[in-house]
Amino acid sequence: MIIVGGGIGGLTLALKLHQAGIACRIYEAAPEIKSVGVGINLLPHATKELAELGLEDALSQVAVTTVDACFFTRHGQLVYREPLGRHAGYAWPQFSIHRGDLHAVLLDACIKRFGSDRIFLGWKCVRVEQDAHAVTVHFHDATIGAQLPPQRGAVAIGCDGINSAIRKQLYPDEGDPIYSGVNMWRGVTRWHPFLSGACMTRAGWHASGKMVIYPIRNNIDAAGRQLVNWLAEVETPNYKRRDWNRAGDINDFIGIYENWKFDWIDVPAFIRSADTILEYPMVDQDPLARWSFGRITLLGDAAHPMYPRGSNGAGQAIIDAKALAGCLAQYYDPVAALQAYEAQRLEATANVVRMNRRNPPDAILREVYLRTGDRPFGNIDEVISKDELKALSEGYKRVAGYDQATLGAMRKSGSA
């Protein structure tokens, strides 16, 4: 099996294949492994799959075990709070983690379990061919552009992310990514614990500025500070091409947050203390009609790029990996296996893409913004009921596949 892309999806797939007794090779375009990106959340459906790989302890050593979610207005008023992960009764935790730390845990597990000689760095995929018996993947050296030896395998899986070369080959006429109208700046700041010390915090709404703030490393210095991930999301008419590593300019957005000084955090001071700031537009693409073409398929962001809302991008890639490895282990014919994988995951992920556009978890804040006219309220119960708030949150969990009923049934049956 040839895995094109050594990110979270690709490495998780490799570990799942190894667990199933299926050999694979990973080809990553980056010439060296670096700790890139900022923070992500691993929801219980994703940590379930990583726990089954024996990685829960390693993750718990480098992540923050998330306790709760809190929703505030831009005036600092609490709208809704709910427990998360094991604190909400799940069998698996929710982790907030630096993307580089998650990648390091996965990569270390791959090297220990099947060796570094199956991981090729600096191999940039340029095209894939197939015949009745195998695929041939063509690569160039990512540093100097020279052609590298073609690689043969039973199947090729495109885990090569939002700018997937394999997706472009399969869909050469696909349009540009669809911009939501919201631009994002994100970064990490060294800050003292706030609220519960392990809170997934959202505040405001895109029209007048929204923040997402949560810690991703504990006790990073003698003062007991945390490394805290944040996103500033603002309705913006113009944006630049999607690139997770594009540097951002604080002057483009800081003015919106100058008055966000709450009893639990001084937002402008917090932003100004950031170690790094990146810029990224909130974009996605319409769900594809199919991912699998003979012995070629897609996984993760290459298959279903979605808005980074609801903490689901990495989680859905992890679940893809479990499903694909299971199908490849179940079916003798790899073409049938890829078709079965697509049947399991295509519509499920398309529903998450659509839900992220329509009613993600932060739709709670949209409703309060619209009903109050972006003004402070006297009592939240006069704006929106607790039952309606809970229904918005639980509805998203059902679509994304991590509601209590779904995961509880999986635990009882032992299925994925």
Order of alpha helices (4+ residues) and beta strands (2+ residues): beta-alpha-beta-beta-alpha-alpha-beta-beta-beta-beta-alpha-beta-beta-beta-beta-beta-alpha-beta-beta-beta-beta-alpha-beta-beta-alpha-alpha-alpha-alpha-alpha
